[in-house]
Amino acid sequence: MSNENTLKKKQVRVRISQNYHEEPIISRLVSVYGLTINIKAAMLGHNAVGDGWFDLELQGTQAEIQNGIRYLQELKLQIWDENTISNW
């Protein structure tokens, strides 16, 4: 198996703003970007009021993970990983 097809794991925390609570963001990471998602922790306000966050373990090839992260960035979500904090 070539290195580009090797499965990798990446831990991220994603802040989901209230205007995205009705969007299938995690579902799209699976169905469109081919990732396996493990939700490690999550918090949404009572009755989904306010922003929430998810601690996710993304599993896929390096390209799948990069494309999934790019999708989250295009939505202008805050993403934290073990190395950086991104604000878009």
N, C-alpha and C positions, 0 to 999 in steps of 0.2 A: 504494500500500500504506500502510495506516495505521501510525502510530508504534508502537502496541501489538503489531503483528504483525512488527515488525522483529527480525531475529535478532541476538542479542547473544552475547558470549562473556564468561565469568567464570572466573578461575583460583582454585582452592581447593585446600587440603591437608586431607585428612580422615584422622583417626586412627581406625582400625578396631580396636576391642578384641577380644580373643581370643574372647569369647562370640558374636561376629558373623561369625567366619570361615566358617561354613557357610551364611550367609544371602546371597541374591543381591541385595545392596544396589545394586551398579552396574547390574545387569540391570533392576532396578525403576526406577531413574532413567531408563532408556531406554524401557521398555515401559509404565510407568504414567504417568510425568511428561513423556514426549515429548522428552527431551533427547538430543542427540548428545554422546557422551562421548569425549574423547581422553585416554588415560592418559599423562601426561608422564613420570612416574616412580612407582615403588612399591617398598616394602620390607616383607617379612614375615620373621619369624624362621625359622631352620632348622626344617623340618617344621611350619611355621605355628605355632610356639610363641611366645606373647607377643603384644603388640599390634603392629599394622602401620600403615602410612600409604600414602596414594595422593595424588599430585599430579594433579589432574584439571582439564581444560579443559571447562567446561560450555557447550554452545551450544544456544540456544533463545530463545523470546520472554522478555521480562522476567518475565511471569507464570509461565512454565514453570520458569525458573531459581529464582524465589522459592519456588514450590511444592516443587521438588526440595530446596532448602536446608532448608525447613521439615520435610520428611520426615527428612532427616539429623538435624536438631535433635530431632525427636520420638524418635529412637533414642538420644538423649543422647550423640551422637558429638562429639568435639572437631573444630571446623572453623576453619581459618585462611584468611583471604583477604588481599588486599593491604592492607586497612585495619584489620582487627580479628582478635582471637582470641576465640573463643566457647567457654565451658565450660558444659555443661548436665548 
